[in-house]
């Protein structure tokens, strides 16, 4: 009876250990390998008494763990590589979320216009911040007016910087106040063909 009690206790302790390890592990490619190893450990704990009955000896867990530990070390990223990859992914998601939020704010405030928002963010001293927001402004119309085309060999392709009108200034002010961003970091440009 004590053998059965020890067996059940070792299974319970192993399951608790495995659960704790899975909670601590980050969601990346290393998690599937660690789950595999943890599953092997659990199977070994469950099968060990049965093997002991038939062979009269225990399974040597130390050799198994050492071989799987070397496999995990090869596949895992270093702490700095993982941190950099995580920051880059989070920054991209941060920029996408701010861009979508800004587009939604602008579409709610100015329903007659269409907007294309591009956000450039950064990461400094454990904080994410917004470097700049570029807002493309266009009319929300299915019929587009035909623009007059002038063909002249003496013209250059450089675009002249236009001064902001009242509408663009209003958009900049609204985005600045809504997202608590300096107006100097916000640019509004017209979307061609809309």
FENQUI-V93222 format. One record per residue. RES is the residue in one small letter. PSI is psi in radians with two decimals (none if undefined). OMEGA is omega in whole degrees, -180 to 180 (999 if undefined). Layout:
BEGIN
RES_PSI_OMEGA / RES_PSI_OMEGA
END
This chain:
BEGIN
x_-0.62_-180 / x_-0.54_178 / x_-0.75_178 / x_-0.72_179 / x_-0.76_178 / x_-0.68_-180 / x_-0.84_-180 / x_-0.68_178 / x_-0.77_-180 / x_-0.62_176 / x_-0.78_-180 / x_-0.77_179 / x_-0.72_180 / x_-0.73_179 / x_-0.72_178 / x_-0.75_178 / x_-0.80_-180 / x_-0.74_179 / x_-0.75_179 / x_-0.73_-180 / x_-0.72_180 / x_-0.58_177 / x_-0.56_-177 / x_-0.58_-175 / x_2.44_175 / x_2.81_178 / x_1.66_176 / x_-2.97_-176 / x_-0.37_-179 / x_-0.42_-176 / x_-0.66_-179 / x_-0.62_178 / x_-0.70_-180 / x_-0.64_176 / x_-0.69_178 / x_-0.83_-179 / x_-0.74_179 / x_-0.64_176 / x_-0.69_176 / x_-0.69_178 / x_-0.78_180 / x_-0.75_178 / x_-0.66_179 / x_-0.72_179 / x_-0.68_-180 / x_-0.73_-174 / x_-0.38_-174 / x_-0.81_179 / x_-0.58_179 / x_-0.74_177 / x_-0.69_-179 / x_-0.66_179 / x_-0.78_-176 / x_-0.65_-176 / x_-0.37_-179 / x_0.16_178 / x_2.80_179 / x_2.74_174 / x_2.38_-179 / x_1.71_-178 / x_-0.52_-175 / x_-0.74_179 / x_-0.73_179 / x_-0.79_-179 / x_-0.70_179 / x_-0.70_-179 / x_-0.71_179 / x_-0.50_177 / x_-0.68_179 / x_-0.63_177 / x_-0.75_180 / x_-0.66_180 / x_-0.62_179 / x_-0.66_-175 / x_-0.39_-174 / x_2.63_177 / x_2.69_175 / x_2.86_-177 / x_-0.75_-179 / x_-0.73_178 / x_-0.74_180 / x_-0.74_-180 / x_-0.78_180 / x_-0.74_179 / x_-0.72_179 / x_-0.73_179 / x_-0.75_-180 / x_-0.75_179 / x_-0.76_-180 / x_-0.68_178 / x_-0.73_178 / x_-0.77_178 / x_-0.67_178 / x_-0.83_180 / x_-0.75_179 / x_-0.74_-179 / x_-0.74_178 / x_-0.71_179 / x_-0.82_179 / x_-0.71_179 / x_-0.75_180 / x_-0.75_177 / x_-0.73_179 / x_-0.77_178 / x_-0.81_-178 / x_-0.68_178 / x_-0.58_177 / x_-0.69_-177 / x_-0.69_-177 / x_1.35_-175 / x_-0.30_-178 / x_-0.14_-177 / x_2.80_172 / x_2.61_-176 / x_2.52_172 / x_1.99_-174 / x_2.27_175 / x_2.18_-178 / x_2.35_174 / x_2.09_-178 / x_3.08_179 / x_3.01_-180 / x_2.18_-179 / x_2.26_176 / x_0.94_176 / x_0.29_180 / x_2.53_173 / x_2.50_180 / x_2.90_-180 / x_2.12_177 / x_-0.83_-178 / x_2.71_175 / x_2.17_175 / x_2.15_-176 / x_2.06_174 / x_2.25_-176 / x_2.24_177 / x_2.87_178 / x_2.50_178 / x_1.43_-176 / x_2.45_179 / x_-0.40_178 / x_2.13_-178 / x_2.33_179 / x_2.62_178 / x_2.23_180 / x_2.56_178 / x_2.32_-178 / x_2.21_176 / x_2.22_177 / x_2.02_-178 / x_2.24_-177 / x_-0.32_-176 / x_-0.11_-179 / x_2.64_178 / x_2.89_-178 / x_-0.01_-180 / x_2.36_178 / x_2.37_177 / x_2.49_179 / x_2.14_-180 / x_2.56_175 / x_2.59_179 / x_2.40_174 / x_-3.09_-178 / x_-0.67_-180 / x_-0.81_180 / x_-0.71_177 / x_-0.67_178 / x_-0.70_178 / x_-0.79_180 / x_-0.80_-180 / x_-0.74_-179 / x_-0.80_180 / x_-0.71_180 / x_-0.79_-180 / x_-0.66_-177 / x_-0.70_-176 / x_0.04_179 / x_0.95_-179 / x_2.54_177 / x_2.39_-178 / x_-0.43_180 / x_-0.39_-178 / x_0.06_-178 / x_2.28_179 / x_2.38_176 / x_2.29_177 / x_2.74_-179 / x_2.39_177 / x_2.14_-179 / x_2.44_175 / x_0.19_179 / x_none_999
END
